[in-house]
């Protein structure tokens, strides 16, 4: 387990969406659409699968991004695990290349239902479910209410309720206030896509200098494309509001209560320089998710799978190895 020393405090950032650079679909990736009643989801798939017996042994995996992100956020991690799992990454409704949902519902529960509906329709469950931030909150719900769909669960900076959120996370939470997103849009209308992207990186990365010029350029181009979408700011506002509302739910719908119901072997990944989800929540999460593994990366920010994909991939492999051993032991006990 890595260190959990307190990171240095930093000034609050403006309320920009936590997206970030990711590889574009090209020779190494393909993107397709999955059409369900009232819902269309874009699905990103990494390079061609290995052939032969090794390919037949791969189990399905699904990657789910966070608020303001997209399936591109997994382009660094997916290839590192492609020999082990048959991975796909979703664009949640209204994000990436997925259009808004028919009913306009962006609650965490609605995002969880989108994941469940996709897995049911595709017949891919149970999967190794890997998720970040808001996607982590939605995937916690999925694992709690549909354990049959989840083999293992990996949560990277999951957006679970904090009693005392970091001050650096408050501006992003303000996106949930009606009108704030549009106000911010007008106040920053003269910002270039590159400036917007640099603000995002400062918010989401432990060290923005790790981003290559090529990565910065690709992220700026993607940001410019998404800003042209007529529903961009509405999706951000409603999704942020849905996340804040999820924090207030009590009883069986409380996210921490649902975390306690998760049966799947779980890996938790936290960044020591995360400005959106406090690394201090790691200990509480490790208790809530029974028998979970915990990896803390002191220099990482909110998107460890993009900053330190090799370290995250190693931890995921260790989780899968342990899960395989448990399955073999259980089978032996039944025979």
Residue pairs with C-beta under 8 A, 6 or more apart in sequence:
1 294
1 295
1 296
2 272
2 295
2 296
2 297
2 298
3 272
3 296
3 298
4 270
4 272
4 279
4 280
4 282
4 283
4 296
4 298
5 272
5 298
6 272
7 206
7 272
7 273
7 274
7 279
7 298
10 168
10 275
11 168
12 167
12 168
12 170
12 171
13 168
13 171
13 199
13 202
13 203
13 275
14 171
14 184
14 188
14 199
15 171
15 172
15 174
15 175
15 180
15 181
15 184
16 68
16 172
16 184
16 196
16 199
16 200
16 203
17 67
17 68
17 172
17 175
17 200
17 236
18 66
18 67
18 68
18 69
18 133
18 172
18 200
18 203
18 204
18 276
18 302
18 303
19 68
19 69
19 70
19 73
19 200
19 204
19 219
19 222
19 223
19 226
20 69
20 73
20 200
20 201
20 204
20 205
20 219
20 303
20 306
21 72
21 197
21 201
21 211
21 215
21 216
21 218
21 219
21 222
21 306
22 70
22 71
22 72
22 73
22 74
22 75
22 76
22 215
22 218
22 219
22 222
22 306
23 29
23 72
23 75
23 76
23 218
24 72
24 218
24 222
25 31
25 44
27 47
28 46
28 47
28 79
29 44
29 45
29 46
29 47
29 75
30 44
30 45
31 42
31 43
31 44
31 45
31 71
31 97
32 42
32 43
32 45
33 40
33 41
33 42
33 43
34 40
34 41
34 42
34 43
34 118
34 121
34 122
36 117
36 118
36 121
38 101
38 102
38 103
39 93
39 101
39 102
39 114
39 117
40 98
40 99
41 90
41 91
41 92
41 93
41 98
41 114
41 118
42 71
42 90
42 91
42 96
42 97
42 98
43 71
43 88
43 89
43 90
43 91
43 118
44 71
44 72
44 74
44 75
44 78
44 88
44 89
44 90
44 91
45 87
45 88
45 89
46 75
46 78
46 79
46 82
46 87
47 79
47 82
49 55
49 58
49 82
49 86
50 58
50 82
50 83
54 83
58 83
58 84
58 85
58 86
59 85
59 86
59 127
59 128
59 151
60 85
60 86
60 87
60 88
60 124
60 125
60 126
60 127
60 128
61 81
61 85
61 86
61 87
61 88
61 127
61 128
61 129
61 130
62 87
62 88
62 89
62 90
62 115
62 118
62 119
62 124
62 127
62 128
62 129
62 130
63 71
63 74
63 77
63 78
63 87
63 88
63 89
63 90
63 130
63 131
64 89
64 90
64 92
64 115
64 129
64 130
64 131
64 132
64 135
64 136
64 138
64 139
65 71
65 73
65 74
65 89
65 90
65 91
65 92
65 95
65 96
65 131
65 132
65 133
65 134
65 135
66 73
66 131
66 132
66 133
66 134
66 135
66 136
66 157
66 159
66 302
66 303
67 133
67 134
67 159
67 172
67 236
67 239
67 240
67 243
68 95
68 200
68 236
69 95
69 96
69 132
69 133
69 135
69 303
70 91
70 95
70 96
70 97
70 222
71 89
71 90
71 91
71 96
71 97
72 89
72 96
72 222
73 89
73 132
73 303
73 305
73 306
74 87
74 89
74 130
74 305
75 89
76 305
76 306
76 309
77 130
77 305
77 306
77 309
77 312
77 313
78 87
78 89
80 309
80 310
80 313
81 87
81 313
81 316
81 317
84 317
84 320
85 128
85 320
88 124
90 98
90 114
90 115
90 118
91 97
91 98
92 98
92 111
92 114
92 135
92 138
93 99
93 100
93 101
93 106
93 110
93 111
93 114
94 100
94 101
94 106
94 231
94 235
94 239
95 235
95 239
100 231
100 234
100 235
101 110
101 114
103 110
104 238
105 242
106 235
106 238
106 239
106 241
106 242
107 242
107 245
107 246
108 134
108 137
108 138
108 141
108 242
108 243
108 245
108 246
108 255
109 141
109 246
109 253
110 242
111 134
111 135
111 137
111 138
111 239
111 242
112 138
112 139
112 141
112 142
112 145
115 129
115 138
115 139
115 142
116 142
116 145
116 146
116 149
119 125
119 127
119 149
120 149
125 146
125 148
125 149
125 150
126 148
126 149
126 150
126 151
127 149
127 150
127 151
128 151
128 152
128 154
128 316
128 320
129 139
129 142
129 143
129 149
129 150
129 151
129 152
129 153
129 154
129 264
130 154
130 156
130 305
130 316
131 138
131 139
131 153
131 154
131 155
131 156
131 158
132 155
132 156
132 157
132 158
132 302
132 303
132 305
133 156
133 157
133 158
133 159
133 276
133 277
133 302
133 303
134 159
134 239
134 243
136 155
136 156
136 157
136 158
136 159
136 160
137 158
137 159
137 160
137 243
137 246
137 255
139 153
139 155
139 158
140 153
140 155
140 158
140 160
140 255
140 258
140 259
140 262
141 255
141 258
142 149
142 150
143 149
143 150
143 153
143 262
143 263
143 264
143 266
144 258
144 259
144 261
144 262
145 258
147 262
147 263
147 264
150 262
150 264
151 264
151 323
152 264
152 265
152 266
152 267
152 319
152 320
152 323
153 262
153 264
153 265
153 266
153 267
153 289
154 266
154 267
154 269
154 315
154 316
154 319
155 266
155 267
155 268
155 269
155 285
155 289
156 269
156 303
156 304
156 305
156 312
157 269
157 270
157 271
157 274
157 276
157 277
157 302
157 303
157 304
158 268
158 277
158 285
159 243
159 276
159 277
160 255
160 256
160 259
160 277
160 281
160 285
161 246
161 247
161 254
161 255
161 256
162 247
162 277
162 278
162 281
165 173
165 278
166 275
166 276
166 278
168 203
168 275
168 276
169 275
169 276
169 277
169 278
172 203
172 240
172 276
173 240
173 244
174 180
175 181
175 184
175 236
175 237
175 240
175 241
176 237
176 240
176 241
176 243
176 244
176 245
178 237
180 237
181 233
181 234
181 236
181 237
181 240
182 233
182 237
185 233
188 196
192 220
193 220
193 221
193 223
193 224
193 227
194 216
194 220
196 220
196 223
196 227
197 216
197 219
197 220
197 223
198 208
198 216
200 219
200 223
201 208
201 211
201 216
201 219
202 208
203 275
203 276
203 302
204 275
204 276
204 301
204 302
204 303
205 211
205 301
205 302
205 303
205 306
205 307
206 271
206 272
206 273
206 274
206 297
206 299
206 300
206 301
206 307
207 273
207 299
207 301
207 307
210 307
211 219
226 232
246 255
247 255
249 255
251 257
252 258
256 284
256 288
259 285
259 288
259 289
260 288
260 289
260 290
262 289
262 290
265 291
265 292
265 293
265 319
265 322
265 323
265 326
266 289
266 291
266 292
266 293
267 292
267 293
267 294
267 295
267 315
267 316
267 319
268 282
268 285
268 286
268 289
268 292
268 293
268 294
268 295
269 295
269 296
269 297
269 304
269 305
269 312
269 315
270 277
270 279
270 281
270 282
270 285
270 294
270 295
270 296
270 297
270 304
271 279
271 296
271 297
271 298
271 299
271 300
271 301
271 302
271 304
271 307
272 279
272 296
272 297
272 298
272 299
272 300
273 298
273 299
273 300
273 301
274 300
274 301
274 302
275 301
275 302
276 302
277 302
279 296
282 294
282 296
285 292
285 294
286 292
286 294
293 315
293 318
293 319
293 322
295 311
295 312
295 315
297 304
297 307
297 308
297 311
299 307
299 308
300 307
300 308
301 307
304 311
304 312
305 312
